Amino acid sequence: MSTSLTPNEEQRGDDTGSAPDTAALSVRWNARQWILLVIFSGAITLDGLENSMIAVAIPEIQRAFGVSAATAQWVPGAYILAFGAFLLLGGRCADLFGRKRVFVIGMAVFAVVSLLGAFADDALLIILTRFVKGVAAGFTAPAAMSLLTTTFQEGAQRNKAFGIFNVFEASGYSSGLLIGGFLAALNWRSTFVLPAVVAVALVLGALRFIPADPPRTRGSRLDVGGALTLLLGMLLLVFTVVEVPEIGWATPRTIGGFALSAVLLTAFVVIERKVREPLIRLSLFRDRNLVSANLSMFLLYGGAMAFQFVLALYLQNLNGWEPWHMSFVILPGTALTIIIGPRLGRLMDRFGVHKVLLVGLVSFIPCYLLFLRIGPEPDLWGVLVPVALVWGLGFALSLAALMVAGTAGIADEDQGLAAGLLNSSLQIGGAFGLAVVTAVIVPATRLGDLYPGIWMMLGFAVLTLLAHGLRKKA
């Protein structure tokens, strides 16, 4: 299932820095390939919109239904829980049952449930629709990413595709803050309608342009025992991590949650070792590049979510800014990502994926060091804009490169699983980073409370570099 160029029209960059031929630097796609890339990237844009728009609308939802803050936090939390828990299963189902089929069905469910949420008359119903949307996204995200990796050949094509994919991801979140603020001011229910419209457009585009799935391998079936233990283990793990900021690390509930999730995931490994057709081939984890990319993704996004959280507390809680104002602070970083993204493929071809990735990962260290200079009054031009620019540079270079590194050398039949692993690492890492930083900055009512959180972010950045060092050297 490939609409890509022929192998001799692309060349994979390496870590030697040797210049590839001119053809590798001028990958050209036809209109259909561009449309496919927009469809694949639309799924990740939708996820960014979904998370940022709802964050702005939560106060309005809370007032509309008169619910407590503890209940309201499950409006975003239910989506994160389901999304993080279903990614591995969704990725494997895409490999087994057809990537187009899984993408279309998941996106259709997403659209329908979004509309149901727009008309819900009870907060618990909204939380339920958000959970189901998270389940749907857990199938569409790895399906979209594996469609991308099997459509665009490894090397120059895939590098360029992931650079553009990264642009969609970054712009989805930041634009969602602006759009969400505008829509919430009109009517918070419209923040549920817009994702439904986008999802319907993606379904129609997928049906029209994505090639049909190849015939299923006769006799292939889902490992039900493995699927159940993995799903329950992941649900409990993500739920426990998401709950940590509310209940603390040392509580019996947290310790019990981690222990029981470890038991379930251990049972999953035992099943996978014995079953004839495993859900996940454990031999994949012998690939040091795959392990390194996933650890780096976990730590990178842990620091990134912590940064956004601390920045939001600083601007909103301590200085009274509106949530959508924060989008203007991070806008320079987003703009940098949009500028670099389409050119990132050429950078990776010329200098090698891992050299580009290393520069990106290193960028977060001066970024977080500069963030330590925040004072009682926000210094827009001296601190916040420079921080946003360096943060955007780090993300522009790191995220797409990690996706390339984490899927390189993986067989086509395992690309959905590899995509699910990377997305799971991203989601769980983000929740974990948020939980850890929340624990060290509580109660976060004074400026001084925020500094330990920034030091923790620096720790994440250093650990990310160490995780990158675990990769297999070329």
C-alpha positions in Angstrom: 0.0 0.0 0.0 2.4 2.7 -1.2 2.0 5.7 -3.4 5.5 6.8 -2.8 8.4 7.4 -5.1 10.6 4.7 -6.3 13.5 3.6 -4.1 16.2 5.2 -6.3 14.5 8.6 -5.9 15.2 8.9 -2.2 18.1 8.4 0.1 18.2 7.9 3.8 20.3 10.4 5.8 22.8 8.9 8.2 24.8 10.2 11.2 27.9 10.8 9.3 26.7 14.1 7.9 27.6 13.1 4.3 25.6 15.1 1.8 23.0 13.0 -0.1 22.4 13.4 -3.7 20.3 16.2 -5.2 17.3 13.9 -5.7 17.1 13.2 -2.0 16.9 16.9 -1.2 14.1 17.6 -3.7 11.5 15.0 -3.0 8.4 15.8 -5.0 4.9 14.4 -4.4 1.9 14.5 -6.6 -1.4 16.1 -5.5 -2.8 12.8 -4.2 0.2 12.3 -1.9 -0.2 15.8 -0.5 -3.9 15.1 0.1 -3.1 11.9 1.9 -0.5 13.6 4.1 -3.1 16.3 5.1 -5.6 13.5 6.0 -3.1 11.7 8.1 -1.9 14.9 9.8 -5.5 15.9 10.3 -5.9 13.2 13.0 -3.1 14.6 15.1 -4.3 18.2 14.5 -7.8 17.1 15.8 -6.2 15.7 18.9 -4.4 19.0 19.6 -7.6 21.0 19.0 -9.6 18.6 21.2 -7.2 19.1 24.2 -6.6 22.8 24.0 -10.2 23.9 23.1 -11.7 21.9 26.0 -9.1 23.4 28.4 -10.4 26.9 27.7 -14.1 25.8 27.9 -13.9 24.0 31.2 -14.8 27.1 33.4 -17.9 27.6 31.2 -18.9 23.9 31.5 -18.4 24.0 35.2 -20.7 27.0 35.6 -23.3 25.5 33.2 -23.7 22.4 35.3 -22.7 23.6 38.7 -20.1 20.9 39.2 -17.0 20.9 41.4 -13.5 21.4 40.1 -12.8 17.8 40.9 -15.6 16.7 38.6 -14.8 19.2 35.9 -11.2 18.1 35.7 -12.5 14.7 34.3 -13.8 16.5 31.2 -10.2 16.6 29.9 -9.0 13.7 32.1 -11.5 11.1 30.6 -10.1 11.8 27.1 -6.5 11.5 28.2 -7.3 8.3 30.2 -8.9 6.5 27.2 -6.5 7.8 24.6 -3.4 6.7 26.5 -4.9 3.3 27.4 -6.1 2.3 23.9 -3.2 3.4 21.8 -1.3 0.1 21.8 -4.4 -1.9 21.1 -5.5 0.6 18.5 -2.1 0.4 16.7 -2.2 -3.4 16.7 -5.8 -3.5 15.4 -4.7 -1.2 12.6 -2.0 -3.7 11.6 -4.3 -6.7 11.9 -7.6 -5.4 10.5 -6.6 -2.7 8.0 -5.3 0.8 8.7 -7.9 2.5 6.5 -10.7 0.6 8.0 -9.6 1.4 11.6 -9.0 5.0 10.7 -12.4 5.5 9.1 -14.4 3.7 11.8 -12.6 5.5 14.6 -13.0 8.9 13.0 -16.7 8.3 12.4 -17.2 7.3 16.0 -15.3 10.4 17.0 -17.6 12.6 14.9 -20.8 11.1 16.2 -19.8 11.2 19.9 -18.6 14.8 19.5 -22.1 15.8 18.4 -23.7 13.9 21.2 -21.5 15.8 23.7 -22.6 19.1 22.2 -26.2 18.3 23.1 -25.5 16.5 26.5 -27.6 17.9 29.4 -25.5 16.4 32.2 -21.9 16.7 33.2 -21.4 13.0 33.5 -22.7 12.5 30.0 -20.1 14.9 28.7 -17.4 13.1 30.6 -18.7 9.8 29.1 -18.6 11.2 25.6 -15.1 12.5 26.2 -14.0 9.0 27.2 -15.5 7.4 24.1 -13.8 10.1 22.0 -10.5 9.2 23.7 -11.1 5.6 22.8 -11.7 6.5 19.1 -8.6 8.7 19.1 -6.6 5.8 20.5 -7.4 3.9 17.3 -7.2 6.8 14.8 -3.9 8.3 15.9 -1.7 5.1 15.4 -3.7 4.2 12.3 -2.9 7.6 10.8 0.7 7.5 11.8 1.2 4.0 10.4 -0.6 5.0 7.2 2.0 7.7 6.9 4.9 5.4 7.4 3.7 2.8 4.9 2.8 5.5 2.3 6.0 7.4 2.4 9.2 5.3 2.1 11.8 5.4 4.9 14.4 8.0 4.2 14.0 11.4 2.5 10.2 11.0 1.9 9.3 9.9 5.4 11.6 12.6 6.9 9.8 15.3 4.9 6.4 13.8 5.7 7.1 13.8 9.5 8.4 17.3 9.4 5.0 18.5 7.9 3.1 16.2 10.3 4.8 18.0 13.1 3.6 21.3 11.8 0.0 20.1 12.0 0.5 18.8 15.5 2.0 22.0 16.9 -0.5 24.3 15.1 -3.4 22.2 16.3 -2.7 22.8 20.0 -1.8 26.5 19.8 -4.7 27.4 17.5 -7.0 25.4 19.7 -6.4 27.8 22.5 -7.4 30.8 20.4 -10.3 29.1 18.7 -11.5 27.6 21.9 -11.4 31.0 23.7 -13.5 32.5 20.9 -16.0 29.6 20.7 -16.3 29.4 24.5 -17.2 33.1 24.6 -20.0 32.4 22.2 -21.2 29.1 23.4 -19.1 26.3 25.0 -21.1 23.7 23.1 -19.6 24.9 19.9 -16.2 23.5 21.1 -17.8 20.0 20.6 -19.3 20.8 17.2 -16.1 22.0 15.5 -14.2 18.7 16.1 -17.2 16.8 14.7 -17.0 18.9 11.5 -13.3 18.3 11.1 -13.8 14.5 11.8 -16.5 14.2 9.1 -14.2 16.0 6.6 -11.4 13.5 7.4 -13.8 10.5 7.0 -14.9 11.7 3.6 -11.3 12.4 2.6 -10.1 9.0 3.8 -12.9 7.2 1.9 -12.1 9.0 -1.3 -8.2 9.1 -1.3 -6.7 6.4 1.0 -6.1 3.2 -1.0 -8.0 0.1 0.1 -6.5 -2.1 2.7 -4.7 -5.3 1.4 -6.5 -8.6 2.1 -6.2 -9.8 5.6 -3.8 -12.7 6.2 -5.9 -15.8 6.5 -6.1 -17.1 10.0 -4.8 -13.9 11.7 -6.8 -13.1 14.8 -6.7 -10.8 17.8 -5.0 -12.1 21.0 -8.0 -11.6 23.3 -6.2 -12.5 26.5 -3.3 -10.2 25.7 -5.7 -7.5 24.6 -7.7 -7.6 27.9 -4.7 -7.6 30.2 -2.9 -4.9 28.2 -6.1 -2.7 28.1 -6.9 -3.1 31.8 -3.2 -2.6 32.8 -2.9 0.5 30.6 -6.2 2.0 31.8 -5.2 1.5 35.4 -1.7 2.9 34.9 -2.9 6.0 33.1 -5.8 6.5 35.6 -3.3 6.3 38.5 -0.9 8.7 36.9 -3.7 11.2 36.1 -5.1 11.0 39.7 -1.7 11.5 41.4 -1.9 15.4 41.4 -5.3 15.1 43.2 -4.5 12.4 45.7 -0.7 12.3 46.1 2.0 9.8 45.4 2.2 8.1 48.8 -1.5 7.2 49.2 -2.7 3.6 49.3 -4.8 4.2 46.2 -1.8 5.4 44.2 0.5 2.6 45.4 -2.2 0.0 44.9 -2.9 1.4 41.4 0.7 1.2 40.3 1.1 -2.3 41.8 -2.1 -3.7 40.2 -1.2 -2.2 36.8 2.2 -3.8 37.1 0.6 -7.2 37.8 -1.7 -6.9 34.8 1.1 -5.8 32.5 3.3 -8.6 33.8 0.4 -11.0 33.0 0.3 -9.5 29.5 4.0 -10.3 29.0 3.5 -13.9 30.2 0.6 -14.3 27.8 2.5 -12.8 24.9 5.4 -15.2 25.5 3.1 -18.2 25.3 0.3 -17.3 22.8 0.6 -18.5 19.2 -0.3 -15.1 17.6 0.8 -12.5 20.2 -0.7 -9.0 20.2 2.8 -7.6 20.5 5.9 -9.4 19.4 8.2 -8.9 22.4 11.2 -9.3 20.2 10.5 -5.7 18.9 11.9 -4.4 22.2 15.3 -5.8 21.4 15.6 -2.9 18.9 17.6 -0.3 20.9 16.5 2.5 18.5 12.9 1.8 19.2 13.5 1.7 23.0 15.6 4.8 22.9 13.0 6.7 20.9 10.2 5.7 23.2 12.1 6.6 26.4 13.1 10.0 24.8 9.5 10.6 23.8 8.2 9.8 27.3 10.7 12.2 29.0 10.5 14.9 26.3 6.7 15.2 26.6 6.9 14.9 30.4 9.0 18.0 30.5 6.8 19.7 27.9 3.5 19.2 29.7 5.1 20.4 32.9 6.3 23.5 31.1 2.9 24.3 29.8 1.3 23.7 33.2 3.8 25.9 35.1 3.5 28.6 32.4 -0.3 28.5 32.8 0.0 28.8 36.6 2.4 31.7 36.3 0.4 33.7 33.7 -3.1 32.9 34.8 -3.1 32.1 38.5 -0.3 34.5 39.6 -0.8 37.3 37.0 -4.5 37.1 36.1 -4.1 36.4 32.4 -6.9 34.7 30.4 -6.2 31.2 29.2 -6.2 32.1 25.5 -3.7 34.9 26.2 -1.2 32.1 26.7 -1.5 31.1 23.1 0.1 34.5 22.1 3.0 33.7 24.4 3.7 30.4 22.8 2.8 31.6 19.3 6.4 32.5 18.4 7.4 28.9 19.1 4.6 27.6 17.1 5.5 29.9 14.2 9.1 28.6 14.3 7.8 25.0 14.2 5.6 25.9 11.1 8.7 27.5 9.4 11.1 24.7 10.2 8.7 21.8 9.7 8.5 21.7 5.9 12.3 22.0 5.8 13.0 19.4 8.5 13.2 16.5 6.0 16.1 18.2 4.2 17.9 18.8 7.5 17.5 15.2 8.5 18.7 14.0 5.0 21.7 16.3 5.1 22.9 15.9 8.7 21.3 12.6 9.8 18.2 12.0 11.9 20.0 11.6 15.2 22.2 14.8 14.8 19.1 16.9 14.2 17.4 15.1 17.1 20.3 15.8 19.4 20.3 19.5 18.6 16.5 19.6 19.4 16.9 17.7 22.7 19.8 19.9 23.8 17.6 23.1 23.1 15.4 22.3 26.0 18.2 22.9 28.6 18.8 26.6 27.8 15.0 27.0 27.4 14.3 25.8 30.9 17.3 27.7 32.3 16.0 30.9 30.8 12.6 30.2 32.2 14.1 30.3 35.7 14.4 34.1 35.2 10.6 34.6 35.5 9.8 37.3 38.1 6.8 38.8 39.8 5.8 40.6 36.6 5.9 38.8 33.2 8.8 39.9 31.1 7.4 39.3 27.6 10.4 40.3 25.5 13.2 39.5 27.9 12.1 36.0 29.0 8.8 34.7 27.7 9.3 35.2 23.9 12.9 33.9 23.9 11.7 30.9 26.0 8.9 30.3 23.5 11.3 30.5 20.5 13.8 28.1 22.0 11.0 25.7 23.1 9.6 25.8 19.6 13.0 25.1 18.1 13.4 22.1 20.4 10.0 20.7 19.5 10.4 21.4 15.8 13.6 19.4 15.6 12.8 16.7 18.2 9.3 15.5 17.8 9.4 14.6 14.1 12.9 13.2 14.4 11.8 10.9 17.3 8.9 9.6 15.1 11.3 8.9 12.3 13.8 7.2 14.6 11.1 5.2 16.4 9.6 3.7 13.2 12.9 3.3 11.2 13.6 -0.3 10.3 10.3 -1.6 11.6 8.5 -4.0 9.2 5.3 -2.7 7.6 3.1 -5.2 9.5 4.3 -3.7 12.8 4.1 0.0 11.9 0.8 0.4 13.7 2.2 -1.1 16.8 5.3 1.2 16.6 3.1 4.2 16.2 1.0 3.1 19.1 4.1 2.7 21.3 5.3 6.2 20.4 2.0 7.8 21.1 1.6 5.9 24.3 5.0 7.0 25.5 4.0 10.6 24.6 0.7 10.5 26.4 1.8 8.6 29.5 5.0 10.7 29.7 3.0 13.9 29.6 0.7 12.7 32.4 3.6 11.5 34.4 5.5 14.8 34.0 2.5 16.8 35.0 2.0 14.6 38.1 5.6 14.9 39.2 5.8 18.6 38.7 2.4 19.2 40.4 3.7 17.3 43.5 6.8 19.5 43.9 5.1 22.9 43.3 1.9 22.5 45.4 0.3 24.8 46.5 1.7 27.0 43.7 0.3 30.2 45.2 3.6 32.1 45.2 6.3 32.7 42.6 8.8 30.8 44.7 6.6 27.6 44.5 7.2 27.4 40.7 11.0 27.2 40.7 11.3 23.6 41.9 9.0 22.6 39.1 11.3 24.3 36.5 14.3 22.5 38.0 12.3 19.3 37.6 11.8 20.1 33.9 15.5 20.6 33.6 15.9 17.1 35.0 13.6 15.7 32.4 15.6 17.4 29.7 18.9 15.9 30.9 17.3 12.4 31.2 16.0 12.8 27.7 19.6 13.2 26.4 20.7 10.1 28.4 17.8 8.1 26.8 18.9 9.3 23.4 22.4 7.9 24.2 20.9 4.4 24.5 20.3 4.2 20.8 22.4 1.9 18.6 25.2 3.9 17.1 25.4 3.9 13.3 
